[in-house]
Amino acid sequence: MDTLFIVDYGNLIIMPGLVDSHVHINEPGRSEWEGFATATKAAAAGGFTTIADMPLNSIPPTTTVENLKAKTSVAHGKVLVDVAFWGGLIPGNASSLLPLVQNGVIGFKCFLCPSGVPEFPHVDEEQVEEALKILEGTQSLLAFHAEVECPSHGSTVNEADNPRKYTTYLNSRPSEMEIKAIDMVTRLTAKYNVRTHIVHLSSAQSLPMINVARMNGARLTVETCHHYLTLSAEEVPDAHTEYKCAPPIRSAENRQKLWDAIRSGEIDMVVSDHSPSTPGIKLLTYGKTRGDFMRAWGGISSVQFGLSLFWTHCQSEGFTLADVHRLLCQEPAKLLGIDGYKGRIAIGYDADLCVWDPDASFSITSDIIHFQNKANPYMGRVVRGKVHATILRGQVVFQDGERFTNPMGN
């Protein structure tokens, strides 16, 4: 007979393990940016028991079954939490989509503008439509980095603009890029019975089109990210490229509209889009290009702090613990197709738990960060909601004070 252990967490909150459906791990090939061990350790420290790895930035990208197996073989024995894998849609890999579905990817990510890495080129409308035809009837989904280059792209930027000023970068990626991309997505979703998803929505101006598409029957979901809800363009200091991401952080007025859209149900979930890189590529080290927003890598690291960043603003925005569960756990699990065994405390579900103190505050400092490259725009910020323990399938994988156990993620 199994021994029963009782752990008393007092007045702490016990909720289902959190799920982050948008994480860039980058191993193999760019493991100096982020690896499976460090990414999943950071996730565990933040109360996340399942994360989903995006298909780009690693070499090779997850665009064929062979490349998927290369990723899973590298991950084996390293992960502290469970990891799902996205596949990628790129020009020329349409024949790999169904085999990837059969080998377990939870869906596909594509870019409608250059991704920033040569191994993962963007697709056009014709290639998206071909993929939707293939995926119809599979219950898989297609997710979009919803920005397209358009005639006005960058038109408000000229050579005299200072690349060390955030406004220069912000003006180079106007809301029009998202609006035009989402117009394409909503037109196509009306034609095919395929689950579709907008990743990292930054511009609230796009929401009316999405609402109309859903009213007309589109199976379309939307996420936004912690940085769009926490930060604003007005507060980004010059040359601080740790704030750079794509789409960009926009105005405080836009930020409030995103919070309102979450409240109204127009935005389904909140995720990290954890996208780390080295200080050199982020142009944070000394040199002529230091602080150049136009050349620096665009990505924000935050997988460890998603719960705390979100909870810090919840009460002022009128959100409850039930909203935290829905937005950071239940809906991401549903997106990934794992809501039959993740995201609830119930018989038949994995015993994944996050134990945390909603009243405890702490400062984000480099010594508590477990992801590989520490630079992030939250350094020194005081946040509320401290994770005390993370439990994966009944086994403690992180406990504050005792730290981590051996990797036991699947």
C-alpha positions as CSV (number, residue, x, y, z in Angstrom):
1,M,0.0,0.0,0.0
2,D,1.3,3.5,-0.9
3,T,2.3,5.7,1.9
4,L,0.2,8.8,2.3
5,F,2.0,12.1,2.9
6,I,0.2,15.2,4.2
7,V,1.6,18.6,3.6
8,D,0.0,21.6,5.3
9,Y,0.3,24.8,3.3
10,G,-1.8,26.8,5.7
11,N,-3.7,29.7,4.2
12,L,-1.9,29.5,0.8
13,I,-3.9,29.1,-2.4
14,I,-3.8,25.7,-4.1
15,M,-4.9,25.9,-7.7
16,P,-4.4,23.8,-10.8
17,G,-0.9,24.0,-12.3
18,L,-0.6,26.9,-14.7
19,V,-0.3,26.5,-18.5
20,D,1.8,28.7,-20.8
21,S,1.0,27.9,-24.4
22,H,3.6,30.3,-25.9
23,V,7.3,29.7,-25.0
24,H,10.4,29.8,-27.1
25,I,13.0,27.3,-25.8
26,N,15.5,27.4,-28.8
27,E,17.2,24.1,-28.2
28,P,18.9,22.6,-30.2
29,G,20.9,25.1,-32.3
30,R,20.5,28.2,-30.2
31,S,20.7,26.7,-26.7
32,E,22.9,29.7,-25.6
33,W,19.6,31.7,-25.9
34,E,17.5,29.2,-23.9
35,G,17.5,25.5,-23.2
36,F,15.0,23.0,-22.0
37,A,16.5,22.7,-18.5
38,T,16.6,26.4,-17.8
39,A,13.2,27.2,-19.4
40,T,11.4,24.4,-17.5
41,K,13.1,25.3,-14.3
42,A,11.9,28.9,-14.6
43,A,8.4,27.6,-15.5
44,A,8.3,25.4,-12.4
45,A,9.5,28.3,-10.2
46,G,6.5,30.3,-11.5
47,G,3.9,27.7,-10.9
48,F,3.6,26.5,-14.5
49,T,3.3,22.7,-14.9
50,T,2.9,22.7,-18.7
51,I,4.5,24.9,-21.4
52,A,4.3,24.7,-25.2
53,D,7.4,25.2,-27.2
54,M,7.2,27.3,-30.3
55,P,8.7,25.9,-33.6
56,L,11.2,28.6,-34.5
57,N,14.5,29.9,-33.2
58,S,15.9,26.3,-32.7
59,I,18.0,24.7,-35.4
60,P,16.4,22.8,-36.9
61,P,12.9,24.4,-36.6
62,T,9.9,22.1,-35.9
63,T,8.8,21.9,-39.5
64,T,9.2,18.2,-40.3
65,V,8.7,15.0,-38.3
66,E,12.5,14.5,-38.4
67,N,13.1,17.9,-36.9
68,L,10.4,17.3,-34.2
69,K,12.2,14.1,-33.2
70,A,15.5,16.0,-33.0
71,K,13.8,18.4,-30.5
72,T,12.2,15.8,-28.4
73,S,15.4,13.7,-28.2
74,V,17.3,16.7,-26.9
75,A,14.6,17.5,-24.4
76,H,14.4,14.0,-23.0
77,G,15.6,13.8,-19.4
78,K,16.0,17.6,-19.0
79,V,12.5,18.9,-18.5
80,L,11.1,19.7,-15.0
81,V,7.6,20.3,-16.3
82,D,5.5,18.9,-19.1
83,V,6.3,20.3,-22.6
84,A,4.1,20.3,-25.6
85,F,5.4,21.1,-29.1
86,W,4.0,23.4,-31.8
87,G,4.8,22.6,-35.4
88,G,5.7,25.3,-37.9
89,L,4.1,26.3,-41.2
90,I,6.7,27.6,-43.7
91,P,6.8,27.8,-47.5
92,G,7.3,24.3,-49.0
93,N,6.4,22.1,-46.0
94,A,2.7,21.5,-46.6
95,S,3.3,17.8,-47.1
96,S,4.7,17.6,-43.5
97,L,1.7,19.0,-41.8
98,L,-0.4,15.8,-41.5
99,P,2.6,13.7,-40.5
100,L,3.4,16.2,-37.8
101,V,-0.2,16.1,-36.5
102,Q,0.1,12.3,-36.4
103,N,3.3,12.6,-34.4
104,G,1.8,14.8,-31.7
105,V,2.3,18.5,-32.4
106,I,-0.6,20.5,-30.8
107,G,-0.9,22.9,-33.8
108,F,1.1,25.1,-36.2
109,K,2.5,28.5,-35.9
110,C,3.2,30.7,-39.0
111,F,4.5,34.2,-39.6
112,L,2.8,36.6,-42.0
113,C,5.9,38.8,-42.0
114,P,9.7,38.0,-41.7
115,S,10.3,36.1,-38.5
116,G,13.8,37.3,-37.8
117,V,15.5,33.9,-38.4
118,P,16.3,32.5,-41.8
119,E,15.3,29.0,-41.0
120,F,11.6,30.0,-40.5
121,P,10.5,32.2,-43.5
122,H,7.0,33.7,-43.5
123,V,4.1,32.5,-45.6
124,D,1.7,34.4,-47.9
125,E,-2.1,34.2,-48.2
126,E,-2.0,31.4,-50.8
127,Q,0.2,29.2,-48.6
128,V,-2.0,29.8,-45.5
129,E,-5.1,28.8,-47.5
130,E,-3.3,25.6,-48.7
131,A,-2.6,24.8,-45.0
132,L,-6.1,25.4,-43.9
133,K,-7.4,23.0,-46.6
134,I,-5.0,20.3,-45.4
135,L,-5.8,20.8,-41.7
136,E,-9.6,20.8,-42.1
137,G,-11.1,17.9,-40.2
138,T,-7.9,17.2,-38.1
139,Q,-8.9,19.2,-35.0
140,S,-5.4,20.7,-35.2
141,L,-5.1,24.5,-35.2
142,L,-3.2,27.2,-37.1
143,A,-1.8,30.1,-35.1
144,F,-0.7,33.4,-36.6
145,H,2.0,36.0,-35.9
146,A,-0.4,38.6,-37.2
147,E,1.6,41.3,-38.8
148,V,2.1,41.9,-42.5
149,E,4.3,44.4,-44.2
150,C,2.3,47.1,-46.0
151,P,3.0,50.2,-48.1
152,S,3.0,52.4,-45.0
153,H,5.3,50.0,-43.1
154,G,8.2,52.1,-41.8
155,S,7.0,55.2,-43.6
156,T,7.1,57.3,-40.5
157,V,10.8,56.4,-39.9
158,N,13.6,58.1,-41.7
159,E,17.4,58.0,-41.5
160,A,17.4,61.0,-39.2
161,D,15.4,59.1,-36.5
162,N,17.4,58.0,-33.6
163,P,17.4,54.1,-33.4
164,R,18.2,54.3,-29.7
165,K,14.7,55.9,-29.1
166,Y,11.8,53.5,-28.6
167,T,9.5,55.7,-30.6
168,T,11.6,55.1,-33.7
169,Y,11.0,51.4,-33.4
170,L,7.3,51.8,-32.4
171,N,6.7,54.0,-35.5
172,S,8.2,51.3,-37.7
173,R,5.6,48.7,-36.7
174,P,2.2,50.6,-36.6
175,S,-1.1,49.0,-35.7
176,E,-1.9,48.9,-39.4
177,M,0.4,45.9,-39.7
178,E,-1.7,43.9,-37.3
179,I,-5.0,45.1,-38.7
180,K,-4.1,44.1,-42.2
181,A,-2.9,40.7,-41.1
182,I,-6.0,40.0,-39.0
183,D,-8.2,41.1,-41.9
184,M,-6.5,38.3,-43.9
185,V,-6.9,35.8,-41.1
186,T,-10.6,36.5,-40.6
187,R,-11.4,36.3,-44.3
188,L,-9.8,32.9,-44.5
189,T,-11.3,31.5,-41.2
190,A,-14.7,32.2,-42.7
191,K,-14.0,29.7,-45.5
192,Y,-12.6,26.7,-43.5
193,N,-13.7,24.8,-40.5
194,V,-10.3,24.9,-38.8
195,R,-9.4,26.2,-35.3
196,T,-7.3,29.3,-35.7
197,H,-5.5,31.5,-33.1
198,I,-4.0,35.0,-33.0
199,V,-0.8,35.0,-30.9
200,H,0.5,38.0,-28.9
201,L,-2.2,40.5,-29.9
202,S,-0.8,44.0,-29.1
203,S,-3.2,46.4,-30.9
204,A,-6.7,46.7,-29.5
205,Q,-7.7,48.3,-32.8
206,S,-7.8,44.7,-34.3
207,L,-10.5,43.5,-31.9
208,P,-13.7,44.6,-33.8
209,M,-12.7,42.5,-36.9
210,I,-12.1,39.5,-34.6
211,N,-15.5,40.0,-32.9
212,V,-17.3,40.1,-36.2
213,A,-15.5,36.9,-37.4
214,R,-16.5,35.1,-34.3
215,M,-20.1,36.2,-34.6
216,N,-20.1,34.7,-38.1
217,G,-18.9,31.4,-36.8
218,A,-15.1,31.5,-37.0
219,R,-13.3,29.2,-34.6
220,L,-10.9,31.9,-33.7
221,T,-9.2,32.5,-30.3
222,V,-6.9,35.3,-29.2
223,E,-4.1,35.7,-26.7
224,T,-2.3,38.7,-25.4
225,C,0.9,38.8,-23.2
226,H,2.0,40.0,-19.9
227,H,4.2,42.7,-21.3
228,Y,1.3,44.3,-23.2
229,L,-0.7,44.4,-20.0
230,T,2.1,45.6,-17.7
231,L,4.2,48.0,-19.8
232,S,3.5,51.0,-22.0
233,A,5.4,52.8,-24.7
234,E,5.5,56.0,-22.7
235,E,7.7,54.3,-20.0
236,V,10.3,52.6,-22.2
237,P,13.7,54.3,-21.6
238,D,16.0,55.2,-24.5
239,A,18.4,52.4,-25.5
240,H,16.8,49.8,-23.2
241,T,16.3,47.1,-25.8
242,E,15.2,44.6,-23.2
243,Y,11.7,46.2,-23.9
244,K,11.8,45.3,-27.6
245,C,9.3,42.7,-28.9
246,A,7.2,42.2,-32.0
247,P,4.5,43.4,-32.2
248,P,5.7,46.3,-30.0
249,I,4.5,47.5,-26.6
250,R,2.0,50.3,-27.4
251,S,0.5,53.2,-25.6
252,A,-1.0,53.2,-22.1
253,E,-4.4,53.9,-23.6
254,N,-4.1,50.8,-25.8
255,R,-3.0,48.8,-22.7
256,Q,-6.1,49.7,-20.9
257,K,-8.2,48.7,-23.9
258,L,-6.6,45.2,-23.8
259,W,-7.5,44.9,-20.1
260,D,-11.1,45.9,-21.0
261,A,-11.1,43.3,-23.8
262,I,-10.0,40.6,-21.4
263,R,-12.8,41.6,-19.1
264,S,-15.4,41.4,-21.9
265,G,-14.2,38.0,-23.1
266,E,-12.8,39.3,-26.4
267,I,-9.3,38.1,-25.4
268,D,-9.3,34.4,-24.3
269,M,-6.0,34.0,-22.5
270,V,-2.8,35.6,-21.3
271,V,0.6,34.0,-22.0
272,S,4.3,35.0,-21.8
273,D,5.7,34.7,-25.3
274,H,8.9,34.0,-23.5
275,S,11.5,34.8,-26.2
276,P,15.0,35.1,-24.8
277,S,18.3,35.8,-26.4
278,T,21.9,36.6,-25.4
279,P,22.9,40.1,-24.3
280,G,24.9,40.5,-27.4
281,I,22.1,39.8,-29.8
282,K,19.8,42.0,-27.7
283,L,22.4,44.7,-28.1
284,L,22.7,45.2,-24.3
285,T,26.5,45.0,-24.3
286,Y,28.9,47.9,-25.0
287,G,29.6,48.9,-28.6
288,K,28.5,51.1,-31.4
289,T,25.2,49.4,-31.8
290,R,24.4,49.2,-28.0
291,G,20.7,50.1,-27.4
292,D,19.8,50.2,-31.1
293,F,16.1,49.2,-31.1
294,M,16.1,48.8,-34.9
295,R,18.8,46.1,-34.9
296,A,18.3,44.4,-31.5
297,W,16.5,41.0,-31.2
298,G,12.8,41.4,-30.4
299,G,11.7,39.2,-27.5
300,I,10.9,39.5,-23.8
301,S,11.8,36.9,-21.1
302,S,9.1,36.3,-18.5
303,V,8.0,32.7,-18.2
304,Q,8.8,32.6,-14.5
305,F,6.8,35.6,-13.6
306,G,3.5,35.3,-15.5
307,L,1.4,34.7,-12.5
308,S,2.9,37.5,-10.4
309,L,2.8,40.0,-13.3
310,F,-0.8,39.3,-14.0
311,W,-2.0,39.1,-10.4
312,T,-0.3,42.4,-9.5
313,H,-2.9,44.3,-11.6
314,C,-5.9,42.0,-11.1
315,Q,-7.5,43.7,-8.2
316,S,-7.3,47.2,-9.7
317,E,-8.8,45.8,-12.9
318,G,-11.6,43.9,-11.1
319,F,-10.3,40.4,-11.7
320,T,-10.7,37.4,-9.3
321,L,-8.9,34.2,-8.7
322,A,-11.4,32.5,-10.9
323,D,-10.3,34.8,-13.7
324,V,-6.6,33.9,-13.1
325,H,-7.5,30.2,-13.4
326,R,-9.4,30.7,-16.6
327,L,-6.9,33.0,-18.3
328,L,-3.6,31.4,-17.2
329,C,-4.7,27.8,-17.0
330,Q,-8.0,26.6,-18.3
331,E,-8.0,28.4,-21.7
332,P,-4.4,27.7,-22.6
333,A,-5.0,24.1,-21.8
334,K,-8.1,24.1,-24.0
335,L,-6.1,25.7,-26.8
336,L,-3.4,23.0,-26.6
337,G,-6.1,20.2,-26.6
338,I,-5.0,19.0,-23.1
339,D,-8.0,20.2,-21.1
340,G,-9.2,16.6,-20.6
341,Y,-6.3,16.0,-18.2
342,K,-4.8,19.4,-17.4
343,G,-6.2,22.6,-15.9
344,R,-8.6,21.3,-13.2
345,I,-8.4,19.8,-9.8
346,A,-10.6,16.8,-10.4
347,I,-10.7,13.0,-10.5
348,G,-9.0,11.7,-13.6
349,Y,-6.9,14.9,-14.1
350,D,-3.2,15.1,-13.6
351,A,-2.4,16.2,-10.0
352,D,-0.7,19.4,-11.2
353,L,-0.8,22.1,-8.6
354,C,0.4,25.6,-8.0
355,V,0.7,26.7,-4.4
356,W,1.0,30.4,-3.9
357,D,0.5,33.4,-1.6
358,P,-1.6,36.1,-3.3
359,D,-0.6,38.7,-0.6
360,A,3.2,38.3,-0.7
361,S,5.2,40.8,-2.6
362,F,8.8,40.5,-4.0
363,S,11.2,42.3,-6.2
364,I,12.3,40.7,-9.5
365,T,16.1,40.5,-9.3
366,S,18.7,38.6,-11.2
367,D,19.5,36.2,-8.3
368,I,16.0,34.7,-8.3
369,I,15.7,34.3,-12.1
370,H,16.1,30.7,-13.4
371,F,15.8,31.3,-17.2
372,Q,19.1,31.4,-18.9
373,N,19.6,35.0,-20.0
374,K,18.5,37.3,-17.2
375,A,17.8,40.6,-19.0
376,N,14.1,41.6,-18.9
377,P,12.1,44.8,-18.6
378,Y,10.8,43.9,-15.2
379,M,14.1,44.0,-13.3
380,G,13.7,45.7,-9.9
381,R,9.9,45.8,-10.3
382,V,7.9,44.8,-7.1
383,V,5.1,42.3,-7.9
384,R,2.5,40.5,-5.9
385,G,1.8,36.7,-5.8
386,K,4.7,34.4,-4.7
387,V,4.8,30.8,-5.7
388,H,5.7,28.4,-2.8
389,A,5.5,25.1,-4.5
390,T,4.8,23.5,-7.9
391,I,3.5,19.9,-8.0
392,L,3.6,17.8,-11.2
393,R,1.4,14.7,-11.3
394,G,1.5,14.5,-7.5
395,Q,5.3,15.0,-7.2
396,V,6.8,18.3,-5.9
397,V,9.1,19.7,-8.6
398,F,9.7,23.1,-7.0
399,Q,9.5,24.2,-3.4
400,D,10.6,27.6,-2.2
401,G,13.5,27.2,0.2
402,E,14.2,23.6,-1.0
403,R,14.3,24.5,-4.6
404,F,14.1,21.9,-7.4
405,T,13.9,18.1,-7.6
406,N,15.2,16.0,-10.5
407,P,13.6,16.5,-13.9
408,M,10.4,14.5,-14.2
409,G,8.4,16.3,-16.9
410,N,7.1,14.5,-20.0
